[in-house]
Amino acid sequence: MLDRDSSNLAGSSASGATLGAALDLLGTRLASTGSADHDRSRTYRGVRFYTDSDHAEDYRDCVVLCPGIPRDALREVGNLLESVDVAAMIIGSSTDDLHTRRGGPTATLVLLEGDWAELANLLRSLLTLPSQGQVSGVPLGDLFGLANALATLAAAAVSLVDANGHVVGYSTHPDQPIDDMRRRSTLLLREEIPLSLDPDYRAVLASRGPMHFHAESSGSGDAYGRVATAVRAADEFLGSVWVVQVDDAASESTVDLLEDVQPLVAEHMLHARERANDDDRRDSALLKELVEDGRGARVAAAQLMIQPERGCVAVCFRVRAHGSAASTRSLHRALALVRSLSSTSAMWTRVTIIGPHVVALIAGSPADRVRAFSESVVRLGTDLVAGIGSEARTVRSVQRSYREAVSCAALLFSAGDDVPDSPVASYDQVRDLLAIQAIGDVINASDDHAGDAADRLAAHDRAHSGDLSRTVLAYLDAQGNVREAAEALHVHQNTVRYRLDLLRRELDIDLGAPATRLWLWLRLAANR
């Protein structure tokens, strides 16, 4: 019987690839019926679809794919394949097939899910890749591990790019030279030129196989060329593989390598996407339960493997974009950026989207490192702001840190005059501003301010298209210094004096009274 738990064997050898490697590669998509006593070391030298017109000898030592064979013909086909010692036959997962095919020395495998053409490509990739063992040991979906394995095979730096132009995996071999373009794209974790505007990308997408771009023809001015191939599964474009080609003489072998591994890379990219989607849904639900003070907050923290006692900080990233569609696209790009940077910075992070924010929960990292990470995201993102909550060491204080981070991001998003120039702010930096804002919210929620000095100022500005409210706030901010207020408003000092005189004459507001100054400043600053 084929045993999934037996030791992992090399994916390929001089005589072919092993069934054990095929089962490892395809995971839960293939299953054994228990119909034969063969082990995982059985090799195959080819992959063929069964047809009535082929000679039986053509199938010897092959894995034979048998989709759509009628029930009454399945036993006859099985006996024929056994007579020429095929490595294995793979049948569909219908109940009829499973109950009809029993006994015999040939291993019978069942395709539980997936596309037959994709299955054939993946099985053939085990045959054609000379060092498949170095790649088959990479867990499916580990794109950084895959890039390193491919870089070893190609003896050159490798980048994996998704369909949106994000660098989702790259090799880290220190002895492999790279040029400025590779260095910049790795730093940014995205391609500098949009895919639709890059002629090299357009050429790769239009080609059905790998392409070699010489350094002088790429137009980038970099020292090295590239060998690249598009990655597809069932005609869906998933991304591309780019290999830095230092030696043009080796380009043919690199082209052959990429042609062989394309199905395998597609499998890894599909698994990475599925895993990311599953992780996103799970993390989103658990993070919401945790930070929004749900009944299962403690259970959610445990499932997220959070240990608040080690120190935990919430960071909220918000996009300053106009229009819901633009904001949504930018938010998802920010999500991908935060995930990529956190995975490469060796920080324990859980990331998801909650409302208008990309929320990152970071554990066990000092405050200066959290801030440096947040600044990196904002620097590489598109018009982002980031609010950082204070450190938490209990589940309840994690919720407080999240609320603080949301408040900081909202303050930066509003971009008032008192807000720090930096697009990143911690709660400690803006604590006073947030407190004033909270006081303003309380005042605005009550009727105590109806008809007060601030309301009279606002009414006068509406009636005369004036600017008294802003003038008074600038004057109070400057602690009564007319010159500083005029500079802040970009007007002449006499203009400020005229407006303040108008305030006394027409609105009967006396800025000489301390209580009046305090109340007006609170009202105007909170609504800035």
Solvent accessible surface area in square Angstrom, and as a share of the most:
residue,aa,sasa,rsa
1,M,126,0.56
2,L,13,0.07
3,D,69,0.36
4,R,101,0.37
5,D,135,0.70
6,S,46,0.29
7,S,86,0.55
8,N,95,0.49
9,L,65,0.33
10,A,67,0.52
11,G,0,0.00
12,S,24,0.15
13,S,65,0.42
14,A,119,0.92
15,S,77,0.49
16,G,9,0.09
17,A,0,0.00
18,T,11,0.07
19,L,1,0.01
20,G,0,0.00
21,A,1,0.01
22,A,1,0.01
23,L,2,0.01
24,D,54,0.28
25,L,8,0.04
26,L,3,0.01
27,G,23,0.23
28,T,109,0.63
29,R,30,0.11
30,L,1,0.01
31,A,29,0.22
32,S,44,0.28
33,T,24,0.14
34,G,36,0.34
35,S,15,0.10
36,A,15,0.12
37,D,131,0.68
38,H,51,0.23
39,D,85,0.44
40,R,6,0.02
41,S,57,0.37
42,R,43,0.16
43,T,36,0.21
44,Y,1,0.00
45,R,128,0.47
46,G,13,0.13
47,V,10,0.05
48,R,83,0.30
49,F,71,0.30
50,Y,40,0.15
51,T,62,0.36
52,D,131,0.68
53,S,99,0.64
54,D,46,0.24
55,H,140,0.63
56,A,27,0.21
57,E,99,0.44
58,D,55,0.28
59,Y,1,0.00
60,R,84,0.31
61,D,45,0.23
62,C,3,0.02
63,V,2,0.01
64,V,0,0.00
65,L,0,0.00
66,C,3,0.02
67,P,47,0.30
68,G,80,0.77
69,I,27,0.14
70,P,84,0.53
71,R,153,0.56
72,D,128,0.67
73,A,29,0.23
74,L,1,0.01
75,R,120,0.44
76,E,127,0.57
77,V,10,0.06
78,G,0,0.00
79,N,82,0.42
80,L,68,0.34
81,L,0,0.00
82,E,35,0.16
83,S,81,0.53
84,V,9,0.05
85,D,70,0.36
86,V,3,0.02
87,A,0,0.00
88,A,0,0.00
89,M,0,0.00
90,I,1,0.00
91,I,1,0.00
92,G,16,0.15
93,S,53,0.34
94,S,59,0.38
95,T,89,0.52
96,D,68,0.35
97,D,19,0.10
98,L,60,0.30
99,H,124,0.55
100,T,22,0.13
101,R,4,0.02
102,R,119,0.43
103,G,40,0.38
104,G,38,0.37
105,P,86,0.54
106,T,4,0.02
107,A,4,0.03
108,T,2,0.01
109,L,2,0.01
110,V,4,0.02
111,L,12,0.06
112,L,89,0.44
113,E,100,0.45
114,G,51,0.49
115,D,65,0.33
116,W,56,0.20
117,A,60,0.47
118,E,28,0.13
119,L,4,0.02
120,A,1,0.01
121,N,68,0.35
122,L,1,0.00
123,L,1,0.00
124,R,94,0.34
125,S,3,0.02
126,L,0,0.00
127,L,47,0.23
128,T,71,0.41
129,L,1,0.00
130,P,110,0.69
131,S,34,0.22
132,Q,0,0.00
133,G,38,0.36
134,Q,89,0.40
135,V,0,0.00
136,S,25,0.16
137,G,53,0.51
138,V,20,0.12
139,P,88,0.56
140,L,39,0.19
141,G,2,0.02
142,D,49,0.25
143,L,18,0.09
144,F,58,0.24
145,G,19,0.18
146,L,0,0.00
147,A,0,0.00
148,N,43,0.22
149,A,10,0.08
150,L,2,0.01
151,A,0,0.00
152,T,68,0.39
153,L,38,0.19
154,A,21,0.16
155,A,83,0.64
156,A,10,0.08
157,A,3,0.03
158,V,1,0.00
159,S,12,0.08
160,L,0,0.00
161,V,0,0.00
162,D,31,0.16
163,A,44,0.34
164,N,118,0.60
165,G,5,0.05
166,H,26,0.12
167,V,1,0.01
168,V,38,0.22
169,G,0,0.00
170,Y,29,0.11
171,S,5,0.03
172,T,85,0.50
173,H,59,0.26
174,P,136,0.86
175,D,121,0.63
176,Q,26,0.11
177,P,67,0.42
178,I,56,0.29
179,D,9,0.05
180,D,78,0.40
181,M,54,0.24
182,R,14,0.05
183,R,126,0.46
184,R,95,0.35
185,S,7,0.05
186,T,31,0.18
187,L,120,0.60
188,L,34,0.17
189,L,8,0.04
190,R,91,0.33
191,E,35,0.16
192,E,72,0.32
193,I,82,0.42
194,P,76,0.48
195,L,28,0.14
196,S,81,0.52
197,L,118,0.59
198,D,22,0.11
199,P,81,0.51
200,D,26,0.13
201,Y,6,0.02
202,R,122,0.45
203,A,33,0.25
204,V,0,0.00
205,L,59,0.29
206,A,85,0.66
207,S,28,0.18
208,R,188,0.69
209,G,22,0.21
210,P,22,0.14
211,M,58,0.26
212,H,48,0.22
213,F,19,0.08
214,H,74,0.33
215,A,20,0.16
216,E,144,0.65
217,S,77,0.50
218,S,30,0.19
219,G,76,0.73
220,S,39,0.25
221,G,77,0.74
222,D,18,0.09
223,A,78,0.60
224,Y,54,0.21
225,G,3,0.03
226,R,26,0.10
227,V,0,0.00
228,A,0,0.00
229,T,5,0.03
230,A,6,0.05
231,V,0,0.00
232,R,46,0.17
233,A,12,0.09
234,A,89,0.69
235,D,119,0.61
236,E,76,0.34
237,F,50,0.21
238,L,13,0.07
239,G,0,0.00
240,S,1,0.01
241,V,1,0.00
242,W,26,0.09
243,V,1,0.01
244,V,4,0.02
245,Q,8,0.04
246,V,73,0.42
247,D,79,0.41
248,D,65,0.34
249,A,92,0.71
250,A,40,0.31
251,S,12,0.08
252,E,138,0.62
253,S,74,0.47
254,T,7,0.04
255,V,38,0.22
256,D,81,0.42
257,L,17,0.08
258,L,1,0.01
259,E,107,0.48
260,D,33,0.17
261,V,1,0.00
262,Q,35,0.16
263,P,24,0.15
264,L,1,0.00
265,V,0,0.00
266,A,4,0.03
267,E,0,0.00
268,H,2,0.01
269,M,13,0.06
270,L,19,0.10
271,H,48,0.21
272,A,16,0.13
273,R,104,0.38
274,E,83,0.37
275,R,117,0.43
276,A,43,0.34
277,N,72,0.37
278,D,78,0.40
279,D,64,0.33
280,D,40,0.21
281,R,153,0.56
282,R,110,0.40
283,D,14,0.08
284,S,21,0.14
285,A,64,0.50
286,L,23,0.11
287,L,0,0.00
288,K,81,0.34
289,E,63,0.28
290,L,0,0.00
291,V,3,0.02
292,E,101,0.45
293,D,74,0.39
294,G,24,0.23
295,R,256,0.94
296,G,24,0.23
297,A,7,0.05
298,R,173,0.63
299,V,95,0.55
300,A,2,0.01
301,A,4,0.03
302,A,71,0.55
303,Q,93,0.41
304,L,0,0.00
305,M,132,0.59
306,I,11,0.06
307,Q,91,0.40
308,P,15,0.09
309,E,108,0.48
310,R,129,0.47
311,G,4,0.04
312,C,1,0.00
313,V,13,0.07
314,A,0,0.00
315,V,0,0.00
316,C,0,0.00
317,F,0,0.00
318,R,50,0.18
319,V,8,0.05
320,R,82,0.30
321,A,32,0.25
322,H,176,0.79
323,G,54,0.52
324,S,97,0.62
325,A,61,0.47
326,A,33,0.26
327,S,35,0.22
328,T,70,0.41
329,R,139,0.51
330,S,10,0.07
331,L,17,0.08
332,H,99,0.44
333,R,108,0.39
334,A,4,0.03
335,L,11,0.06
336,A,34,0.26
337,L,18,0.09
338,V,0,0.00
339,R,66,0.24
340,S,23,0.15
341,L,23,0.11
342,S,10,0.06
343,S,73,0.47
344,T,57,0.33
345,S,38,0.24
346,A,92,0.71
347,M,16,0.07
348,W,62,0.22
349,T,18,0.11
350,R,44,0.16
351,V,7,0.04
352,T,1,0.01
353,I,37,0.19
354,I,10,0.05
355,G,56,0.54
356,P,68,0.43
357,H,10,0.04
358,V,0,0.00
359,V,0,0.00
360,A,0,0.00
361,L,1,0.00
362,I,2,0.01
363,A,4,0.03
364,G,39,0.37
365,S,16,0.11
366,P,81,0.51
367,A,83,0.64
368,D,107,0.56
369,R,96,0.35
370,V,2,0.01
371,R,61,0.22
372,A,54,0.42
373,F,11,0.05
374,S,0,0.00
375,E,64,0.29
376,S,27,0.17
377,V,0,0.00
378,V,17,0.10
379,R,163,0.59
380,L,16,0.08
381,G,22,0.21
382,T,85,0.50
383,D,76,0.39
384,L,5,0.02
385,V,0,0.00
386,A,0,0.00
387,G,0,0.00
388,I,12,0.06
389,G,5,0.05
390,S,29,0.19
391,E,91,0.41
392,A,1,0.01
393,R,126,0.46
394,T,79,0.46
395,V,17,0.10
396,R,160,0.58
397,S,15,0.10
398,V,1,0.00
399,Q,3,0.01
400,R,86,0.31
401,S,1,0.00
402,Y,23,0.09
403,R,131,0.48
404,E,16,0.07
405,A,0,0.00
406,V,40,0.23
407,S,41,0.26
408,C,0,0.00
409,A,0,0.00
410,A,39,0.30
411,L,14,0.07
412,L,4,0.02
413,F,75,0.31
414,S,73,0.47
415,A,62,0.48
416,G,25,0.24
417,D,120,0.62
418,D,61,0.32
419,V,20,0.11
420,P,43,0.27
421,D,152,0.79
422,S,43,0.28
423,P,49,0.31
424,V,1,0.01
425,A,0,0.00
426,S,27,0.17
427,Y,41,0.15
428,D,96,0.50
429,Q,98,0.43
430,V,1,0.01
431,R,114,0.41
432,D,107,0.56
433,L,42,0.21
434,L,17,0.08
435,A,51,0.39
436,I,32,0.16
437,Q,67,0.30
438,A,53,0.41
439,I,79,0.40
440,G,3,0.03
441,D,87,0.45
442,V,107,0.61
443,I,16,0.08
444,N,65,0.33
445,A,91,0.71
446,S,38,0.25
447,D,128,0.66
448,D,116,0.60
449,H,36,0.16
450,A,74,0.58
451,G,52,0.50
452,D,24,0.12
453,A,12,0.09
454,A,7,0.05
455,D,44,0.23
456,R,93,0.34
457,L,0,0.00
458,A,36,0.28
459,A,46,0.35
460,H,22,0.10
461,D,23,0.12
462,R,181,0.66
463,A,80,0.62
464,H,120,0.53
465,S,109,0.70
466,G,36,0.35
467,D,46,0.24
468,L,6,0.03
469,S,27,0.17
470,R,125,0.46
471,T,0,0.00
472,V,1,0.01
473,L,14,0.07
474,A,14,0.11
475,Y,40,0.15
476,L,21,0.10
477,D,60,0.31
478,A,16,0.12
479,Q,171,0.76
480,G,35,0.34
481,N,54,0.28
482,V,31,0.18
483,R,116,0.42
484,E,76,0.34
485,A,0,0.00
486,A,4,0.03
487,E,103,0.46
488,A,65,0.51
489,L,9,0.04
490,H,167,0.74
491,V,50,0.29
492,H,121,0.54
493,Q,60,0.27
494,N,91,0.47
495,T,45,0.26
496,V,0,0.00
497,R,116,0.42
498,Y,132,0.50
499,R,49,0.18
500,L,12,0.06
501,D,51,0.27
502,L,22,0.11
503,L,1,0.00
504,R,128,0.47
505,R,140,0.51
506,E,98,0.44
507,L,25,0.13
508,D,123,0.64
509,I,4,0.02
510,D,85,0.44
511,L,16,0.08
512,G,57,0.54
513,A,34,0.27
514,P,95,0.59
515,A,78,0.60
516,T,38,0.22
517,R,92,0.34
518,L,112,0.56
519,W,82,0.29
520,L,0,0.00
521,W,65,0.23
522,L,31,0.15
523,R,14,0.05
524,L,22,0.11
525,A,14,0.11
526,A,22,0.17
527,N,84,0.43
528,R,91,0.33
